[in-house]
Amino acid sequence: MRTVYWAENVIDAQLVKDALDAAEIPAFVVGAALTGAMGELPVMGLIEIKVPDSAEPAARVVVQRIDAWLKDERQEGFDGEVLPA
């Protein structure tokens, strides 16, 4: 298993996982349950998206696209627009 994305929060992790699922790439969210312990653990770097080794190259393409979209939305403010196909 390879980590292809470190999420800032559970919502971002689920968006990336859903994008990978839509591309028929098996993806797993790891560490989401740890966010409840934020008072005692570092807040960043807890949640990661993992894919099988063989799916890593295809997953990185999808992850780069969704990550760029998430960054744009954070800068401009989410307007409800759906990620383009």
Residue, then its C-alpha position, 0 to 999 in steps of 0.5 A: m500500500r502506498t500513501v498518495y494523499w495526506a488530508e487536512n481534514v476528514i472531509d478532504a480525505q473523503l473527497v479524494k477517496d470518492a474521486l479515486d473510487a469514481a476512477e475505479i481505483p481502490a482507496f482507503v482512508v487511514g487515521a480518520a478516527l484519530t482526529g477525535a484526539m486532536g487535543e493530544l496529537p498533532v493536528m496535521g498529518l493524521i489522515e492519509i489516503k492509501v492505494p495498492d502499489s499497482a494503482e499508485p501512478a493512476a491514483r497520483v493523477v487523480v489526486q493531483r487534480i482534486d488537490a488543485w481543485l481543493k486549493d482553488e476552492r480554499q483561495e476563492g471560497f467554495d461557490g457550490e460548483v461541481l468539480p469538472a469532469 
